[in-house]
Amino acid sequence: MKCNSLMMKEIINADWKDLSLPEELQLWVDCGFIRVDGCVFLAGLFKGNPGINNHFDKTGIECFVNSFHVDDYVSERYLDYSCLFCNEILSQWERNNDNKAEYLNVIISLDDFGAVIKVHMKREGENWLNSNLDKYEDAILETSTPL
C-alpha cells in the first residue's frame, strides 16, 4: 500500500471494522470479474465493448469501466466505506483468480465531496497514477493483491 501525505492524514482515523458494506456495493463485488480482450472488469459494470480502440492502454480502459463514486452509495465515512469496499474486491480477486502472477490494483481518491475508486490490473509499462502521489490535490491511496 502507498498513499500521499493527504491520505496519510485521513487514513489514521479510518476504521471500517464496525461497518458492513451496503447491499448495492456488495452486489458489485459478488458479481465477480470477467475478462475481455486482455482486460479485467467487474462483471456487474461491464456493459459491452468500452471502446478499447479509443483508449491509450488497457489500464486506462479498466479504470474507465471499473470506476465507482462511493458517495453515490453512502452519505458519510467515505474513506471507511471505500477501504471496506476495496478489501472486498481484493479478497474476491484472491479467492477466484487462478493466476497468482496477476495482480489487481485498487485506487481510492478522496476529496471533501466523496471518494472515487478505480480498479485495474497491474501491468508492466502501464500506470494510472503518477509515481509521485504527492503531486495530486486529492488524498490518494493505492494498494494491490496479494493481500
N, C-alpha and C positions, 0 to 999 in steps of 0.2 A: 504494500500500500504506500502511496505517496500523495502528498497534498501540499497546497501552497500555504503561506503564512495566514491568510484569511481563513482558510478552512481549519487550520490548526487551532485557531481561537474558538471556532464553533464546535469542533469535534470533542473538545474537552468536556463539554456539557451534554453531549449526546448520550442518550440512554433509551434503548428500544426494548429492553427486557420485559417491560410491563405492557408492551403493545402487541396487538395481533394485526396482521395485515388485513386491510379492508377487502371484502369479497371480490370487488372488481379488480384489484391488483393481484390477488391470489389467482384469479382465473387466467390472467396473462401468463403467470408462471406455470400453472398446471397444464396449459396447452402445449408446453414443451417447445422444441425447436424444429425447424425444417431447414434443409439445405437446397439452395437453388443457384446454379451457375457459380459454384465456389464460394458462395456467401452463406452465412448462417443468420436466420431470422427467428424471432419469437413467433411461433406459428400463428398465434392469435392476431398478430399485427400484419402479417403478410397478406396482401390483397392482390397478388399478381405481380407481373414484372414491374419493378420500381423504376424502370428507365436506366438499366445498367449501362447502356452506351452513353448516357448523358452525364455520367459522373466520372470523376478522375480516377478513383480506385475503389476496391471492394470495401475497404474500411469506411469510406465516405458513404457508400450505399447502405451499409449496415447501420451506421449512425443516423442516417436519414430515416430509415424504416423503424429501427429499434430505438425510438425516442419517446420518452414519457414526461409529461408535466405532472409531477406528483401533486401539485396544488389543484389539479383537476379532480383529485380523489379524496383529499383531506384538506382541512382548513386550519390546521395547526401542526406544530412539531414537524415541519417539512424535512429537516435533516434526519430526525429519528426514523420517520417512516421510509425515507429514501434508503437509509442504511439497512433497515429490515428487508425492504424490497430487493435491494441488491444482493444481500446474503441469500435470500430465497432463490434468486435467479442463478447465482453461482452454485448453490447446492444442487439445484435441478440439473445444471450442466454436468457437475461432477458425477451425479447418480446415473445419468443417461448417455454420456458421451464415452464411447469405447476407445477412442483415440486419445490416449493420455499425453500425446505430444502436442495436442491442440489446446490453446489457452483462450479462455473467454475473458474479455476486459470490460469492466463497467466504470462509468464516469458519472460523478454527481457534480452538478454545477448549482450553487446556491446563491440566491440574492435576497433582497428584502421582500420580494413578492412571491417566492416559491422556490422550487427545485426542479431541475431537468435531469433526467437520467438517459444516458446513451449506452448502448451495448454493441460490442464488436469483437471479432476475433483478433488476436494479436498476430501480426504478420511482419515479416522482415521487410524493412524499407517503407512501411506504411504506418503513419501515426495520425491520430485525430487531434491530439494536443501538441503544443509546443513543449519541448523538454524542460523549459524553464516555466514552471507553473505560476511563479510569482509575477509573470507578465500579464496575467489575467486580472480583470477588475472584479470578477466574482470569486467566491470561495470555490475551490476545485479539489476534488478527491478522485483518485484513480486507483483501482485495485483489480486483481485478476485471479483466476484459478492458477494453480491448485490452491485450495483453501488451507 
